[in-house]
Amino acid sequence: MLLIKFVWAVLCCFARFQLTEQSEDYCHASSCISEEKESTAPRPEKFKAHDFSDLFSKNWLRNILPHIKDSSCRNQLLQAVQDLDQMKLWAFQMLDSTGRISSHLLSGNSHQLGDYDQCLHIRHSHIRPQYCLGLVDVNAEPSASTDVKLVVERVRGNNFIQSHRSNPGHFIPTYTTLKWGLCVPESCSPSSLSQALDVHFNVTLPSSVTVQTRIDPKYCKHGGPLQSTAWPLSTYLAILLFATLLVISLLSTYLDQNDVPLNKLSKSEGLQVLCSLKRNWAQFFLIKKEDIGCIHGLRTVATFMLFFAHNTIPLNNIPFINRTELTEVRILEDLYRSADLSYIQPLHRASPYLSGVWLGFLLHQIKFHPIKMNKTTLYIGWSLTTLCLSYCLMANYHVGYINYRYDVTEAANYAGLSSLMTSVALSWVILACSTGYGGFVNSFLSSRAMCLLSKMSFSIYLVQFCVFFYNLGTLRSSRTFTFSYLVSLEELLLVIFTSFVLTLLVDLPVQNLKVLTLR
């Protein structure tokens, strides 16, 4: 038995040596495989386990060598393969920094990021490293078997949100497009890498599966000792803008030496104290008695509902190892098609406008003719309000099912009724709370905390995406999806704090400027 194992080990070493020699001779030859031969190379009909694993294994550098057209890139990749066989550190770092297939693949763990930081810190005498994030589209042909289609669907995260590698950069997630982190020499251009990978994938995988890649130059980062650390112009402009705002605010605070209301100052004096932090701080924490407190509360509720809805957009870009679980908590606002067709149309928003006008007129009349409501009226009003809001929030729960198919009639009915029901329900809440029949609902909506958060609603809307995409852009590895990603306390507190600063420095000064110009 020991003799058999020894002979087998010798044969494996000999085969590996022959493979290396053939690869070197092949790539140093005067002519490599032509583009015509690559395109006509026969494709296997069935999966081979060793071929599939080699797509992302340590052999991937050796496997794409015949398909690299650029001589400089090919020579440096060959150097990496040779040094890898000699167990040199830099070559192992380049291999280790490239993403490889790991567990949870069928749970949606299809974003293989590799090691970004290690790649950019590779040191070699004449080869500089480069990290590229490739976009990969995997599709099953119509002729593929049911099992193959199911595997591809699971790898693509149950096709939660359809995307394509050529889609322009946008905050809508590229959910079904896979991402593969590559660590290669800087001499390898994104286009040559993409072409070589396309040929390699399509020659190795069976004909029932097609793989197409795209490597955009903006997704590549060069490393090494010659790496430039200079910031882009946009960064300097942003720093200059915020520094200017801070200096103006401090100067205005220094000039603000009195407590005279802004509307009683001259325009020149008002402009001097427009950005005063002391004045804006007091203005922010001032709650006017004549305000309808429940409106502030409703605006705060709407702001945070929008916050959590928007949070699902970058959430779908996070490389979760269990993305299929994320698809099971799909939020109702994902009716993108109906939103595109109806959201921006003024006539489709007529019901909230008309409800608001009617409510404003009614509240104006109540000032002169107070109304009294008996228990029956209150019971009917609050019951109908609860039913309307429940319908708007829960009627489309089945949209989150994996096998859901878009229904035009159903979506149109929901889009028309939900807008009307929501506006009528909110009108009742405001009417009941402002006339003293709100109970604990009015106490909650009119609380000081809700009123203060309402003043930051516009700033929260502006700031949230900056925080979302900063957190997304600083990820270095895959995560496990849990409900805490939907409600991140750390992220929420950061958004609130940043919005508070923006309100003091920008929002309130703009409101004060409006007071000065319109008086």
N, C-alpha and C positions, 0 to 999 in steps of 0.2 A: 504493500500500500504506500509506504514511504517512497519507494522507487518510482511509482506512478506519479505521485505528487511532484517529485523532483523533475521528472521528464516534462510534465505539464508546465511547470514554472519556467524551465529552459525554453520551451516552445513559445510561451507567451512573451518572454523577453526578446527572443529572436524576431517574432512577428512585429513587436513594437519598434525594434531597430529598423526593420525593413520598411515599415510605414513611414518612419522619419526620413530615411534616405530617399524614398520615392517622392515624398513631399518636397524635399530640398531640390532634387534633380528636376522635378516637375516645374517648380516655380522659377528656377534659374535658367530654364530652357528659353530659347529665343522666341518661341511662340507658345502661349497658353491656350486653353480651350477657347475657341471663338464664340462670339455671341450667338451665332447660328446653331452651333452644337449645343450650347447651353439651353437654348430655347426648345431644341428638339430632343433633349435627353429624355429617355423613357422614365416615367414615374411609376413607383411601386403601386400595386393595387391594394396591398394590405399594410397594416401597421407592423413595424418591426420594433420591438421594445428597445433594442440597443441603439437603433437609429434615432428613435424619438428622444431618448435620454441624451444622446450626443448633441442634440440641438442646443442645449444649454449647459453641457458639461465642460470639462477641462479640454475636450478635443475640439471645441468650437473654433478656436483660433486656427488649428491645423486644417479644419474642414473647409473654412472659407477662403484659404489661401489660393486655391485654383481659380476662384471667381473674382479676385481682386485685380483690376486692370492697371491701377497706378503703381508704377515700379517702386517708388519710394515707400509707399504704404506697404506694399508686399514684402519688401526687403526688411522693413522694421518689424512687421508681424512675424516674419520668419526668424528674425533675431530673438523675438520674444519666445517663440516655440523652442528654439535651440537652448536658450538660457533656462527655460522652464524644465527641460530635460536634464539640465545640469544643476537644477535646484537653486538657482540664483534668486535672491530676495525680491528684486524689483519685478521679475517676471511672475513670481507667485503673487505679489501684490496686485499686479494688473489682472491676473486671472481671478483672484479673490474679490476684486472690486467690481467684477461683472456679475450682473444678476443671473441666478440659476433657478431652475424649477425646484420648488420646495413643497412641503406638505400643504394641505388644504387647497390644492389646485381646483378641485371640483366644488369647493365652497366659495369660489370667486377670488382666491389668492393668486391672481394672474398678473399683478404688477410686481415685477422683480427689479427692485431699484439698485441692488448692489451696494457698494460702499463709496459714496461720493467723496467724502473727506480723504479716505485712504488713497483713492485714485489720484487726486490732485496733489498729493504729497509724495508721489513716487519720484525717486531720484535716480537718474542715469546720466552717463557722460554726454550722450548726444541725442537721446530719445526723450522727448517731452510727452507727458501723459495728457490725455484728453478724455473727459467724461461726457458721453452723449446719452440723452434720453430718447430712445427710439419709440415711435408709435407703430403698433402692430395690429392689423385687422385679420382676424381668423374667421373663416366662413366655411360652412358645410355646403357642399354642392347638393342640388335637388336629388341627385341620384344616390346620395349617401344613405347608409343604413340608419335605422332609427337610433341605434346605440351611438353611432358617430354623431348624429345631430344632437342627441341629448348631452354628450360629453362637451361638444362645442358650446351649447347653450349654457351649461353650468360654468364653463370657463369664462364665458362672457357675462357672468353675473345675472343669468336668467333674462338677458336682453332687456334689462330694466329701462334704460334710456338709450335709444339707438344713436350711434355716432359713427363717424368715419375719420380715418387718419388725416384726410385732406381738409377737414372742417377748419375754418379760421378760429384763432384763439378767442375764447369767449368765456364768460363766467358759467354758462351752462356746461355741466360736466360731460367729458368724453367717456361715458361709462363703459360701453362695449369695446372701445379701443384700448388694447392692452399697452402697457408701458414696460420697456426693457432697458435697464441701465447698462451701458457698455463702457468699458475702460479700454481704450485703444491708443496707439501712438497719434500724436498731433498731425502727422503727415497724411493720415487717412481722412479724406474729405467726407462729409456726410452723404453726398450723392453716391460716391463709390461704395461706401459701406452699405447703403440702402440697396443698391443694385446687387451686390454680392450676397446679401442676406436673402433677398427675394429668390435668387437662383438657388441658393443653398436650401432654403425651406421647401421650395416647390419640387426640387429633385429628391429630397429626403422623405417628405411626407407623401402619403397616398393621394391618388388623384381625386378622392372624394373630399379632400380638405384643401382649401387655398389660403395662403398666407401672403400678405402684402405689407411692406414696411415703409415707413417714412421717417427720415431723420432730418429735422430742420436745423440749420446752422445756429439759430437762436437758442436751441436746446442743448448746445455743446459748450463746455467750459474747459479752457486750457489750464493746465497746472504747471508745476515745475518751478525752478528758481527764477525763471524769466517772467513769471506770471505778473501781470500788471494789477496793482491794488488801487488804481485810481478810480474814483467814483464817476458815474456818468453825469452829464450836465444836468439832467432832471433832478438828481439828488441834491446838487448844489443849489438849484433854484428853489427846491422845497425847503431846504434849511434856511435860505435867505428869506423866504416868505414868512416862515414862522418866527424867525428871529426879529424881523421887522414888526410883526404883530406884537410880539412881547415887548419890544422897546417902546412902541407907541403906547401900549397899555401902561407901562411903568411911568412914562413921561406924563400921560394924562392923569394918572393917579397922583403924581407929584403936584400937578397944577390944580387939582381938585381940593381946594382949601375951605369950602363952605358946604352947607347942607341945603342950599336953595334948590327947590324942585327944578327939573330940567325945563319944564314948560314956562317957567318964570325968568329964565336966563335969556340974554340976547343970543343971537345966532352965533356970534363970534365966541362968546363965553361957553355956549353949549357945545360948539365944536371942540373946544379945548378939553372938556371933561367927558367927551363922548365915549371914550374907551376906558374911563376910570374904573379900576378894579374894585375900589371901595364902593362906588355908586352902583356898579353892576351887581356886586355881591349882595348888597341890600335889596336891589330890585328883584333879584332871583328868588330870595327867600320871603318876599312880600306876597301874601295871599290877599287879594282884594275881596271884601265882603260882598260886593255886588256881582261877583262872578258866579256863574252856575257851576258849582263844584262837581256835579256828576258828569258834566261834559269833559272836564279835565280827566276824570277817572276813566271814562270811556276811551278817550284818546290814548291814555297810557296803556289800557288793555289792548287796543288795536295796534299800538306801536310794538308791543312785545309779541303779539301774535304774528305780526309781520317779521319781527326779528327771528323767531323760531322757524318760520316758513322759509325765510332767506337762508337760514343756517343749513338747511338741507341741500342747498345748491353746492357749496364747496364740500359739504359732507360726502357727497357722492364722488368727489375726486380723491378722497383720502384712500390710500392703499390698504383697505381692510383685508385681513386674511379670511374673513367670513362674510364676504359681500352679499352672499345669497340671503343671509339673515336680515341685512339692511333692506332688501327688496320686500320683505314681509311687513314693514312698518311704513309703507308708502303713504305720504300725506295727501290729503284730498285736493290740495291746490295744484297738483301735477297735471291738471287738464290743460296742457300747454296750447293745444290746438284751439280749443274753445276760447281761451284767454286771448290768443292772438287775433281771433276774429271778432271779439266783442268788447274787450276791455277798453280799447282806446276810442270806441265809437261813442260820441256824445249822446245820441238818442238811446243807446243801450244803458246809459247812466241816468236817464231822465227820472226814474222812480225815486232814487235818493234825493235828487235836486228838488223835486216837487214835494216830497215828504218834509224836507227841511224847510222849504218856504211855508208850507202849511203849519208846521210846528212853530216856526217863528211868529207867524201871525197869531196863533192861538196863545202863545205865551205873552205876547203883547196885550191881548185882550184880557188875560187873566189878571194883569196888574191892576186893571180898573174894575174888573168883575170877578172876584175870587170864586172858585168852584169848590164844591164839596162832593166827594164820592163815597157811596155806601159800600158795605162789605161785598155785596154781590158784584158791583162794578169792578172793584179791585180784584176779586177772585177771577172773574172772566178775563180782565186785562192781563194779569200776570200769567194766567194759564195759557192764553193765546200767545203771549210773548215767549214763554218757555217752549211751546210747541214749534213756533216759527224758528227760533234759534236752534233748537234740536234738529229740525229738518235741514237747516243750512249747514250744520256741522257734521251730521251723520248720514244724510240721505245717500251719499255717494261712497259709503265705506267699501263697497265691493270693487271700486276702481283699483284698490290696492292688490287685488288678487292677481297672481301671475298669469292666469289664462284669460284675463279681462280683454275684451275687444271693444274698441271705441264705437259708441252708438250715437249718431248725430242727433236723433230725436230726443233721446234721453238727456244728452248734454245741453241741447237747446232749452228744454223744459227747465232743467236745473238752473241754467244761466238766467232765464227770465224770472222764475219764481223766487230764487234765492235773493236776488237784489231787492225785489219788492218786499219780501218777508223780513229781511234784515232791517231795511229802513223803517218799516212800520213798527217792528219790535223795539228798535232803539228809540224811536219817537215816543213810544209809551214809557220806556224807562226814564227818559229825560222829563217827560210830563209828570209822571208820578213822583219822581224825586224832587223836582222843583216846586211841587205843590204840597210837600210834606207827607206824601204817602209812599215814600221809598223804603222806609224801615232800615234794616241792616244793609240792604243794597246801597242805599244812599250814604250810609255811614262809611262804607268801604270805599265807594267811588269818590267821595268828597274828602277823604282823609288827606292830611297834609303831605304825606309821602307821595300819594297819587298825583296831587296837584303839582308838586315839585318835579316829578318825573315827566309830567305832561309838558313842562316848559323845555325839556330837553328832547322832545320827540323828534324834531327835525334834525337835530345834531346826531341823535342815535341812528337815524336813517342814513345819514351821510357817512358816519364813522364805521358802521358795522362791517361793511365789506372790506375795509382796510384791515381790520382785525382778523376777519375770517381768512383772507388770502395770505396774510402774513403768517398765521399759524400753519396754513397749508404749505406754504413755500419753504418753511423751515423744517419740515419733516425729513427724517433721514432713514426711516425704516417703516415697515408695515405695522399696522395696529390691529387689535381685536375689537370689533364693533360691540359696543354696549350702549344702553340707553343714555348713559352719562354724556355721550357725544352729542346727543340732541339737546341736552340741558347742561351745559358746561358752566359751572358757577364762576370759575376763573375767567373764562371768556366774557361772561355777562358783566362781571365787575369791571373788567378792563374797558369794555364798551361804555359803561355808565361813566366811569371816571374820565375817559377821553372826551366823551360828549359834554360833560360838565365844563371841562376846560375850553372846548370849542364854543360852548354857549357864552361863557364869560368873555372870550376874546373876539368873537365874530358875531354871533347871533344877537345878543343884547345890544351891542353898539349899532348894528344895522337897524334894529327896532327904534333905538333912540334917534338915529338919523332920520327915520321916517317921521318921528314926532316933530323934529325941528323943521323939516321941509314942508310939512302939511299943516302946520298951525297957522 
